[in-house]
Amino acid sequence: MLLRLSKISLVAAAALFLAIVVFNNVTDYGSNFEFVRHVLNMSTTFPGNHGMWRAIEAPAMHHAFYAGIIFWELASTVLIAAGALKLWAAREASAADWQRAKSIATAGLVLNLLLWVLAFITIGGEWFLMWQSAKWNGQNAAFRMFACLGLILIFLQQRDDEPAA
């Protein structure tokens, strides 16, 4: 039972963390919007780099990208929170039922992992050359989030025995 409660706790903690991330992005929209704006318009990449043709200058596109990130965060948060509740409800279930109960949390964690690796590391980091920016480089933070949530996902996916009678 301790292993199951540990998994539930970590999934619930991930949901709480991401809920706070969404809350901060909505209630302090401007702070992280500036990050998105600078990454998309490539304002702090190396001078004279040959990738500047990729820059997006349109403010409407900056807002659309940021709204997409917030929605992606919200969708994964809802799935992870619903997954934590489903795991809690199945905490005393058979090993097979417990394994099936992991599906929603798994979907939410994978969706959030995709956000960090696809949106931040791949698109922001490589396509928009965020790695060139000393000030607006979020790759380390994205990797930290990917690693933390990835470890939770790996731990969650480990098989469990039947609960003690």
Number of C-alpha atoms within 10 A of each C-alpha: 13 9 15 18 13 13 23 23 15 18 28 22 16 22 25 16 13 20 19 13 16 21 14 14 19 14 10 11 16 11 12 14 17 14 16 21 21 23 28 24 19 24 16 17 22 16 9 7 10 8 13 16 10 13 16 17 14 11 12 10 13 21 15 11 17 20 16 13 19 19 13 17 21 20 15 27 27 18 21 31 22 18 25 26 18 19 28 19 12 18 21 16 15 15 16 12 14 23 17 13 21 21 17 21 29 22 16 26 25 17 18 25 22 17 20 25 18 15 19 25 25 17 16 22 21 15 17 24 24 27 21 17 17 11 12 19 22 21 19 12 13 20 17 13 17 21 14 13 20 17 13 19 22 10 15 21 14 10 11 15 12 14 15 7 4
